[in-house]
Amino acid sequence: MASDSSKLWSVFSLVAALGGAAAARKAIDKSWQVSTGKKPPENPADPDVEIWEAVAWAATTGAAVALAKMYAQRRAATYYYKSTGTLPPPLRKDGQ
């Protein structure tokens, strides 16, 4: 049973993280266009992209996607806990 719940949590957590990251990326793309008036850089490593733009894009997307994934996984863990009465296997502390 523990193995099944661990697999279930792995899938559930992955789906939540991917969904959160996709939503964050879409919001970042839109806000970049609104704030700069330009499309986001397709490849910040491209030498034709100005360095300030590449750095700003990398910092913004990195932080926003990481935060969205963390938030989505926390929500998934809360849902898992409410559904099963226990924390997901990777989040359990010794003795739980």
C-alpha positions as a Markdown table, in Angstrom:
| # | Residue | x | y | z |
|---|---|---|---|---|
| 1 | Met | 0.0 | 0.0 | 0.0 |
| 2 | Ala | 2.8 | 2.4 | 0.8 |
| 3 | Ser | 4.4 | 1.8 | -2.6 |
| 4 | Asp | 1.0 | 2.6 | -4.3 |
| 5 | Ser | 0.5 | 5.8 | -2.3 |
| 6 | Ser | 4.1 | 6.8 | -3.1 |
| 7 | Lys | 3.5 | 6.3 | -6.8 |
| 8 | Leu | 0.2 | 8.1 | -6.6 |
| 9 | Trp | 1.9 | 11.0 | -4.9 |
| 10 | Ser | 4.7 | 11.1 | -7.5 |
| 11 | Val | 2.2 | 11.4 | -10.3 |
| 12 | Phe | 0.0 | 13.8 | -8.5 |
| 13 | Ser | 2.9 | 16.0 | -7.5 |
| 14 | Leu | 4.4 | 16.0 | -11.0 |
| 15 | Val | 1.1 | 17.0 | -12.6 |
| 16 | Ala | 0.6 | 19.8 | -10.1 |
| 17 | Ala | 4.2 | 21.1 | -10.7 |
| 18 | Leu | 3.8 | 21.0 | -14.5 |
| 19 | Gly | 0.5 | 22.7 | -14.4 |
| 20 | Gly | 1.9 | 25.4 | -12.1 |
| 21 | Ala | 4.9 | 25.9 | -14.2 |
| 22 | Ala | 2.8 | 26.2 | -17.4 |
| 23 | Ala | 0.5 | 28.7 | -15.9 |
| 24 | Ala | 3.4 | 30.8 | -14.6 |
| 25 | Arg | 5.1 | 30.7 | -17.9 |
| 26 | Lys | 1.9 | 31.9 | -19.7 |
| 27 | Ala | 1.5 | 34.7 | -17.2 |
| 28 | Ile | 5.1 | 35.8 | -17.4 |
| 29 | Asp | 5.0 | 35.9 | -21.2 |
| 30 | Lys | 1.9 | 38.1 | -21.2 |
| 31 | Ser | 3.3 | 40.4 | -18.5 |
| 32 | Trp | 6.6 | 40.7 | -20.3 |
| 33 | Gln | 4.8 | 41.8 | -23.5 |
| 34 | Val | 2.7 | 44.3 | -21.5 |
| 35 | Ser | 5.6 | 45.8 | -19.6 |
| 36 | Thr | 8.2 | 45.9 | -22.4 |
| 37 | Gly | 6.0 | 46.1 | -25.5 |
| 38 | Lys | 8.0 | 43.2 | -27.0 |
| 39 | Lys | 7.7 | 39.5 | -27.2 |
| 40 | Pro | 9.8 | 37.6 | -24.6 |
| 41 | Pro | 13.2 | 36.4 | -25.9 |
| 42 | Glu | 13.0 | 33.0 | -27.5 |
| 43 | Asn | 16.5 | 32.1 | -26.5 |
| 44 | Pro | 18.2 | 34.4 | -24.0 |
| 45 | Ala | 21.6 | 32.9 | -24.9 |
| 46 | Asp | 21.3 | 34.3 | -28.4 |
| 47 | Pro | 24.0 | 37.1 | -28.8 |
| 48 | Asp | 21.4 | 39.2 | -30.6 |
| 49 | Val | 19.4 | 39.5 | -27.4 |
| 50 | Glu | 20.6 | 42.4 | -25.2 |
| 51 | Ile | 22.3 | 41.3 | -22.1 |
| 52 | Trp | 19.9 | 43.2 | -19.8 |
| 53 | Glu | 17.0 | 41.6 | -21.4 |
| 54 | Ala | 18.5 | 38.1 | -21.2 |
| 55 | Val | 19.3 | 38.5 | -17.5 |
| 56 | Ala | 15.9 | 40.0 | -16.7 |
| 57 | Trp | 14.1 | 37.3 | -18.5 |
| 58 | Ala | 16.1 | 34.5 | -16.9 |
| 59 | Ala | 15.7 | 35.9 | -13.4 |
| 60 | Thr | 12.0 | 36.5 | -13.9 |
| 61 | Thr | 11.1 | 33.2 | -15.4 |
| 62 | Gly | 13.3 | 31.2 | -13.0 |
| 63 | Ala | 11.9 | 32.7 | -9.9 |
| 64 | Ala | 8.3 | 32.7 | -11.1 |
| 65 | Val | 8.3 | 29.1 | -12.3 |
| 66 | Ala | 10.0 | 27.9 | -9.2 |
| 67 | Leu | 7.5 | 29.7 | -7.0 |
| 68 | Ala | 4.5 | 28.4 | -9.0 |
| 69 | Lys | 5.8 | 24.8 | -8.9 |
| 70 | Met | 6.3 | 25.0 | -5.1 |
| 71 | Tyr | 2.9 | 26.5 | -4.5 |
| 72 | Ala | 1.2 | 23.9 | -6.7 |
| 73 | Gln | 3.0 | 21.1 | -4.9 |
| 74 | Arg | 2.0 | 22.5 | -1.5 |
| 75 | Arg | -1.6 | 22.6 | -2.6 |
| 76 | Ala | -1.3 | 19.0 | -3.9 |
| 77 | Ala | 0.2 | 17.9 | -0.6 |
| 78 | Thr | -2.7 | 19.6 | 1.3 |
| 79 | Tyr | -5.2 | 17.9 | -0.9 |
| 80 | Tyr | -3.5 | 14.5 | -0.4 |
| 81 | Tyr | -3.5 | 15.0 | 3.3 |
| 82 | Lys | -7.2 | 15.9 | 3.4 |
| 83 | Ser | -8.0 | 12.9 | 1.2 |
| 84 | Thr | -5.9 | 10.3 | 3.0 |
| 85 | Gly | -5.3 | 11.7 | 6.5 |
| 86 | Thr | -1.6 | 11.4 | 6.1 |
| 87 | Leu | 1.1 | 13.4 | 4.4 |
| 88 | Pro | 2.5 | 12.2 | 1.1 |
| 89 | Pro | 5.3 | 9.6 | 1.6 |
| 90 | Pro | 8.2 | 11.9 | 0.8 |
| 91 | Leu | 6.9 | 14.5 | 3.2 |
| 92 | Arg | 6.5 | 12.3 | 6.2 |
| 93 | Lys | 8.8 | 12.7 | 9.1 |
| 94 | Asp | 10.3 | 9.8 | 11.0 |
| 95 | Gly | 7.6 | 8.1 | 13.1 |
| 96 | Gln | 4.6 | 9.2 | 11.1 |
